[in-house]
Amino acid sequence: TTDRSSPVQIGALTDWIDVAIFLYHPLAIRSGS
């Protein structure tokens, strides 16, 4: 069960970071501008 939960957590974390960067990217550009 741990083996399965490991990749799932990593995948979810990567997805969350991807979303955070996607939302932060335009935010950073706006702030810089």
URFEN-V998023 format. One line per field, one symbol per residue. phi: phi as a letter, one per 20 degrees, with the letter a starting at -180 (. if undefined). psi: psi as a letter, one per 40 degrees, with the letter a starting at -180 (. if undefined). A space follows every 10 residues. Layout:
phi: ???
psi: ???
//
This chain:
phi: .ffffgffff fffffffgff ffefgfffff fff
psi: dddddddddd dddddddddd dddddddddd dd.
//
